[in-house]
């Protein structure tokens, strides 16, 4: 049985936060991407997404290998991926494709390198904007390039790659962190695997799926920031095998965008009230429970002093956190109070300086470690999942 060991939530091709190749796509090039698995096994398969493609995507060839360093891979570890027994594949517009299983033994927290070759024009690429990891591009067919010297360009986004699944022999204790840039890992050290999801996988030994998108909103779609959370939950979490727990940390952008002067892809930003966010949380809870998952609600982090903060944001975030914490409601299976875990004792509306990336909105590496420890503690007392 396969368990999802790594994910990235697909997004529309866009200008994004940093330079990327999503709008131009690829032609007569190879793309090499490195991801860190949170479960180990002797076989794996890879899920590719053309969710936002407007035409079929031809993949001329694909390989997986153990990561060496940078764009290099370990000699003797390269395995060709097949699709229904063939070396090439076509992914329909708005569709996805899962490779056949490939025999490659990998441990949990080990990195795997996925290389794709495109011999025709791909068109704009479905991607994940903020990888906080380096991807590489080179001319021609470089599927078996061990040293990686032919990969002469790099970026910090992932393209077409949405999941890696590992044959764990039936493991079903995976967790998914669902939310925005905080779940995604903004503020962590790029290339160092210091996101919240990384720290949680290290502390629990369980598969952890990162289902965050920078800028994502619970209640509204955005050109840069992905489909709204209440819509994308099924694709980005519930359809992945081996997940039994969902952690929800979302809402700060719904609240804060109305306080922000410049959000060029999302104007005008509606003023969101607490009852609207609570209805959105209930949608997530009901959808996850219908699939047998436990649901942990996370309080919104302090964000005083950030560009998301203002009088209305202060009011709504306080009301939302009060609802999440309220044990009388019993709507969550458990609550993790990240707000209190990361608050500055001298000013509880602000992040503790030791955990603040610098924008008063996102944690740094130390902050993500504290968040992981808080979730790990809550997991110890969580009852077994309900049958779907």
ZASE-140033 format. One line per field, with one value per residue (C-alpha): y, x, z; residue in three letters. Coordinates in Angstrom, 2 decimals. Example, Ala and Ser with C-alpha at 12.3 -4.5 7.8 and 13.67 -1.06 7.14 Angstrom:
ZASE-140033
py	[-4.50,-1.06]
px	[12.30,13.67]
pz	[7.80,7.14]
code	[Ala,Ser]
***
This chain:
ZASE-140033
py	[0.00,3.45,6.40,9.99,11.02,14.50,17.01,20.46,22.12,23.13,26.77,28.74,29.90,33.42,36.06,34.94,36.17,35.41,34.83,31.53,29.59,28.92,31.28,30.46,26.70,24.32,23.18,20.79,21.00,18.87,19.88,18.48,18.86,17.74,16.84,15.44,12.43,11.98,8.23,5.49,2.35,0.18,1.50,4.89,6.49,10.13,12.22,14.94,17.73,19.62,21.14,24.57,23.55,24.50,21.71,18.18,18.00,15.61,14.16,12.63,10.87,10.90,9.46,9.31,8.96,9.45,13.02,13.63,17.38,20.22,18.93,15.83,12.34,9.18,6.82,3.55,4.97,6.35,4.63,5.41,6.14,4.51,5.28,2.26,0.53,3.23,5.71,8.76,10.09,12.69,14.40,15.88,19.53,20.08,16.52,14.57,11.36,8.92,6.96,3.21,2.13,2.26,0.19,2.57,2.13,5.39,6.21,8.73,12.25,11.25,13.36,12.09,13.82,13.78,14.68,15.37,15.80,17.82,17.49,19.63,22.95,22.50,25.82,27.57,25.23,24.28,24.94,25.57,29.05,28.93,25.75,27.10,24.57,24.78,23.32,23.10,23.44,22.39,22.06,18.73,15.29,15.15,12.37,10.42,13.34,12.18,15.19,17.69,20.02,20.38,22.06,25.65,27.54,27.37,28.64,28.19,26.75,23.26,22.48,19.80,17.80,17.42,14.29,11.39,8.24,5.47,1.81,1.66,-1.64,-0.07,2.88,5.22,7.68,10.63,14.24,17.19,20.81,22.93,26.68,29.62,30.80,29.78,26.18,26.53,27.55,31.23,32.59,29.29,28.98,28.10,24.77,23.68,21.84,23.93,24.39,23.58,20.34,19.30,19.91,17.97,14.97,14.92,14.99,12.48,10.05,10.25,11.19,14.91,16.54,20.24,21.57,25.25,27.93,31.35,34.01,31.44,32.38,30.17,31.86,33.41,32.43,34.46,34.55,34.22,32.63,29.52,28.30,29.01,26.58,25.32,24.24,22.79,20.64,17.53,17.67,18.76,16.58,14.22,12.46,11.52,8.00,7.33,10.53,10.29,13.76,17.28,20.37,23.63,26.94,29.43,32.75,35.42,36.46,36.55,38.93,40.85,41.52,44.16,45.97,45.80,48.60,46.54,43.11,43.49,40.11,40.42,43.75,44.86,42.66,42.09,42.76,39.33,38.79,36.05,34.21,33.83,32.24,29.97,28.76,28.04,26.06,24.03,23.20,21.84,19.91,18.25,17.32,15.79,13.92,12.45,10.83,9.54,12.12,13.69,17.49,19.70,23.41,25.77,29.27,32.11,33.32,36.83,39.32,42.73,45.17,43.44,44.93,42.64,44.29,46.93,47.58,45.23,42.52,42.68,42.26,39.38,37.43,37.64,36.37,33.55,32.37,32.47,30.20,27.80,27.53,27.09,23.52,23.74,23.65,20.42,20.91,20.07,16.77,18.81,22.34,23.45,26.96,28.26,31.83,31.45,29.29,32.02,35.21,37.83,37.86,41.62,42.13,39.07,40.58,40.27,37.34,36.71,38.36,35.04,33.49,36.41,36.18,39.97,40.95,40.33,37.85,34.77,32.62,31.88,28.46,28.59,29.54,26.62,24.29,25.53,25.03,21.45,20.70,22.06,19.85,16.80,17.30,17.51,14.36,12.31,12.73,12.47,9.63,7.19,8.31,7.63,5.26,7.17]
px	[0.00,1.28,1.45,2.01,5.45,5.72,3.33,3.22,-0.11,-0.54,-0.99,-1.80,1.20,1.95,4.60,4.70,6.86,10.22,11.44,10.15,9.55,5.82,4.61,7.27,7.19,9.73,10.87,13.69,14.82,15.19,13.89,15.43,13.68,14.69,12.19,12.56,10.43,8.76,8.24,10.55,10.07,11.44,9.20,7.83,5.58,5.29,2.17,2.35,-0.19,-1.34,-4.20,-3.88,-2.63,-4.78,-3.43,-2.08,1.39,3.81,6.51,9.20,10.87,11.28,13.68,14.06,17.30,18.83,19.96,23.69,24.22,22.65,21.69,23.88,22.46,24.02,25.56,23.68,20.45,18.80,15.51,13.43,9.78,7.17,3.52,1.40,4.62,5.82,8.66,6.71,3.32,0.71,-1.15,-4.50,-5.26,-6.59,-5.59,-2.94,-1.00,0.64,3.69,4.08,5.92,9.71,12.04,14.20,14.85,14.69,14.58,12.32,13.85,16.00,15.80,14.85,15.57,12.93,14.03,11.69,12.52,10.29,10.87,7.89,6.53,4.80,3.00,2.58,3.41,1.30,3.64,4.15,5.56,7.46,9.49,12.22,14.34,16.28,15.08,17.30,16.91,19.21,19.10,18.27,17.80,19.61,17.65,20.84,23.16,24.76,26.94,24.26,26.71,24.31,21.72,22.80,19.77,17.92,14.81,13.02,9.73,8.44,6.80,4.23,5.30,2.52,3.28,5.63,4.05,6.06,5.16,5.16,3.34,0.12,1.09,-1.86,-0.67,0.14,-0.60,-1.37,-0.63,-3.16,-2.97,-1.06,2.56,3.11,2.22,4.24,7.35,7.92,10.62,12.47,16.01,15.83,17.39,17.70,14.39,13.48,9.77,7.07,6.33,10.00,10.32,7.11,8.22,11.55,9.88,7.09,8.56,5.26,4.60,3.82,2.23,2.78,-0.45,0.35,0.29,1.82,-0.89,-3.69,-7.13,-9.75,-12.73,-11.60,-9.60,-6.62,-4.51,-1.24,-2.33,-4.19,-7.75,-9.58,-8.98,-12.55,-12.28,-8.78,-8.86,-10.04,-7.35,-4.50,-5.20,-8.16,-7.29,-3.81,-3.37,-2.26,-3.45,-5.40,-4.93,-5.50,-4.05,-5.73,-3.88,-5.54,-7.36,-4.74,-4.77,-8.57,-8.40,-5.27,-5.57,-8.22,-5.61,-2.88,-2.31,-0.89,-2.12,-2.03,-3.57,-6.36,-8.18,-10.46,-10.06,-13.40,-13.71,-14.13,-15.91,-15.27,-18.52,-17.52,-14.20,-15.88,-18.28,-15.24,-13.55,-16.72,-16.67,-13.12,-14.00,-17.04,-15.20,-12.27,-14.51,-16.47,-13.20,-12.35,-9.68,-9.11,-9.01,-6.81,-7.57,-4.61,-5.09,-3.90,-0.42,0.08,0.64,0.61,2.95,2.71,1.14,-1.86,-2.59,-5.20,-8.20,-10.48,-7.82,-7.27,-11.00,-11.58,-8.44,-9.39,-12.92,-11.65,-9.08,-11.67,-13.92,-11.08,-10.10,-13.65,-13.81,-17.58,-18.04,-16.11,-15.95,-12.26,-10.81,-8.10,-6.72,-3.09,-2.67,0.10,-0.89,0.14,3.15,4.69,3.42,5.70,4.99,5.56,3.00,0.80,-0.48,3.02,5.28,8.05,11.21,13.05,10.52,9.91,11.29,11.34,8.01,6.02,3.85,5.96,7.99,11.68,13.35,13.11,9.45,8.64,10.40,8.21,5.12,6.15,6.75,3.32,1.59,3.62,2.48,-1.18,-0.85,0.13,-3.32,-5.37,-7.92,-7.79,-9.35,-13.04,-14.12,-15.15]
pz	[0.00,-0.90,1.46,0.37,1.63,0.06,-1.50,-3.07,-3.76,-7.44,-8.45,-11.57,-13.65,-12.46,-11.96,-8.35,-5.51,-7.12,-10.70,-12.03,-15.26,-14.91,-17.61,-20.20,-19.59,-21.10,-24.57,-25.46,-21.87,-18.76,-15.35,-12.16,-8.79,-5.31,-2.58,0.93,1.81,5.18,4.82,3.57,1.52,-1.29,-4.07,-5.00,-7.56,-8.57,-9.16,-11.82,-12.22,-15.30,-13.30,-14.87,-18.29,-21.25,-23.49,-23.00,-21.45,-23.11,-20.86,-23.08,-20.17,-16.41,-13.83,-10.06,-8.12,-4.72,-4.28,-3.93,-3.68,-5.62,-9.07,-8.73,-8.10,-6.73,-9.27,-9.59,-8.16,-11.32,-12.18,-15.24,-14.51,-16.70,-17.26,-18.05,-19.06,-21.47,-20.99,-22.17,-21.24,-22.01,-19.18,-20.23,-19.69,-16.15,-15.27,-13.41,-13.88,-11.47,-12.62,-12.31,-9.14,-9.42,-7.28,-5.26,-1.56,0.39,4.09,5.76,5.65,2.66,-0.50,-3.94,-7.24,-9.97,-13.51,-16.43,-20.11,-22.45,-26.19,-27.20,-25.96,-22.61,-22.52,-19.14,-16.27,-13.29,-10.40,-6.70,-6.36,-3.08,-2.76,-0.48,-2.37,-5.63,-8.93,-12.01,-15.79,-18.61,-22.41,-24.03,-22.51,-19.16,-17.51,-16.74,-16.00,-12.73,-11.96,-12.92,-14.69,-17.63,-15.41,-15.84,-14.50,-11.21,-9.48,-6.14,-7.42,-8.22,-11.58,-12.49,-9.41,-6.85,-4.80,-4.17,-2.77,-1.10,-0.59,3.20,3.47,4.71,6.85,7.49,10.12,7.87,8.80,6.56,7.45,5.61,5.21,3.76,3.70,7.33,6.51,3.29,5.23,4.41,6.70,7.01,5.67,1.94,1.04,4.66,5.20,8.24,7.52,10.09,8.20,8.25,11.98,12.66,10.59,12.42,15.84,15.24,12.71,10.82,7.20,7.03,3.98,3.42,1.92,2.30,-0.40,0.18,0.31,0.24,1.53,3.11,1.46,-1.85,-4.93,-6.12,-9.30,-7.37,-4.15,-5.26,-5.08,-1.84,0.97,1.18,-2.47,-2.68,0.48,-1.36,-4.05,-1.80,1.25,1.20,-2.06,-0.84,0.55,4.10,5.82,9.07,10.62,9.31,11.00,9.94,10.26,7.93,7.98,8.56,4.88,4.77,7.71,6.83,3.10,3.81,5.94,3.28,0.79,-2.07,-3.09,-6.88,-7.64,-5.12,-5.12,-3.73,-0.66,1.04,4.74,6.35,9.64,12.18,11.47,7.80,8.73,11.26,8.56,6.38,9.16,9.59,5.88,6.26,9.41,7.87,4.66,6.55,9.00,6.10,4.97,8.45,9.37,12.76,12.62,14.76,14.87,15.25,16.62,14.41,15.27,16.69,13.85,15.54,13.85,10.45,7.33,7.98,11.32,12.06,14.26,12.32,12.07,15.83,16.48,14.05,14.94,18.64,17.90,15.67,18.21,21.00,18.91,18.06,21.75,23.09,24.48,24.89,21.14,20.62,16.86,16.57,17.68,19.37,19.46,19.29,20.66,18.43,19.25,22.88,22.03,19.84,21.51,22.99,26.77,26.77,23.99,23.29,20.03,18.54,17.72,20.21,18.84,19.04,16.64,14.27,10.72,10.69,9.14,12.37,10.44,9.68,12.08,11.57,11.89,15.70,15.52,13.22,15.65,18.51,16.34,15.56,19.23,20.11,17.54,18.56,22.17,21.15,19.02,22.07,23.59,20.39,20.10,17.22,13.91,13.34,10.56,7.42]
code	[Unk,Unk,Unk,Unk,Unk,Unk,Unk,Unk,Unk,Unk,Unk,Unk,Unk,Unk,Unk,Unk,Unk,Unk,Unk,Unk,Unk,Unk,Unk,Unk,Unk,Unk,Unk,Unk,Unk,Unk,Unk,Unk,Unk,Unk,Unk,Unk,Unk,Unk,Unk,Unk,Unk,Unk,Unk,Unk,Unk,Unk,Unk,Unk,Unk,Unk,Unk,Unk,Unk,Unk,Unk,Unk,Unk,Unk,Unk,Unk,Unk,Unk,Unk,Unk,Unk,Unk,Unk,Unk,Unk,Unk,Unk,Unk,Unk,Unk,Unk,Unk,Unk,Unk,Unk,Unk,Unk,Unk,Unk,Unk,Unk,Unk,Unk,Unk,Unk,Unk,Unk,Unk,Unk,Unk,Unk,Unk,Unk,Unk,Unk,Unk,Unk,Unk,Unk,Unk,Unk,Unk,Unk,Unk,Unk,Unk,Unk,Unk,Unk,Unk,Unk,Unk,Unk,Unk,Unk,Unk,Unk,Unk,Unk,Unk,Unk,Unk,Unk,Unk,Unk,Unk,Unk,Unk,Unk,Unk,Unk,Unk,Unk,Unk,Unk,Unk,Unk,Unk,Unk,Unk,Unk,Unk,Unk,Unk,Unk,Unk,Unk,Unk,Unk,Unk,Unk,Unk,Unk,Unk,Unk,Unk,Unk,Unk,Unk,Unk,Unk,Unk,Unk,Unk,Unk,Unk,Unk,Unk,Unk,Unk,Unk,Unk,Unk,Unk,Unk,Unk,Unk,Unk,Unk,Unk,Unk,Unk,Unk,Unk,Unk,Unk,Unk,Unk,Unk,Unk,Unk,Unk,Unk,Unk,Unk,Unk,Unk,Unk,Unk,Unk,Unk,Unk,Unk,Unk,Unk,Unk,Unk,Unk,Unk,Unk,Unk,Unk,Unk,Unk,Unk,Unk,Unk,Unk,Unk,Unk,Unk,Unk,Unk,Unk,Unk,Unk,Unk,Unk,Unk,Unk,Unk,Unk,Unk,Unk,Unk,Unk,Unk,Unk,Unk,Unk,Unk,Unk,Unk,Unk,Unk,Unk,Unk,Unk,Unk,Unk,Unk,Unk,Unk,Unk,Unk,Unk,Unk,Unk,Unk,Unk,Unk,Unk,Unk,Unk,Unk,Unk,Unk,Unk,Unk,Unk,Unk,Unk,Unk,Unk,Unk,Unk,Unk,Unk,Unk,Unk,Unk,Unk,Unk,Unk,Unk,Unk,Unk,Unk,Unk,Unk,Unk,Unk,Unk,Unk,Unk,Unk,Unk,Unk,Unk,Unk,Unk,Unk,Unk,Unk,Unk,Unk,Unk,Unk,Unk,Unk,Unk,Unk,Unk,Unk,Unk,Unk,Unk,Unk,Unk,Unk,Unk,Unk,Unk,Unk,Unk,Unk,Unk,Unk,Unk,Unk,Unk,Unk,Unk,Unk,Unk,Unk,Unk,Unk,Unk,Unk,Unk,Unk,Unk,Unk,Unk,Unk,Unk,Unk,Unk,Unk,Unk,Unk,Unk,Unk,Unk,Unk,Unk,Unk,Unk,Unk,Unk,Unk,Unk,Unk,Unk,Unk,Unk,Unk,Unk,Unk,Unk,Unk,Unk,Unk,Unk,Unk,Unk,Unk,Unk,Unk,Unk,Unk,Unk,Unk]
***
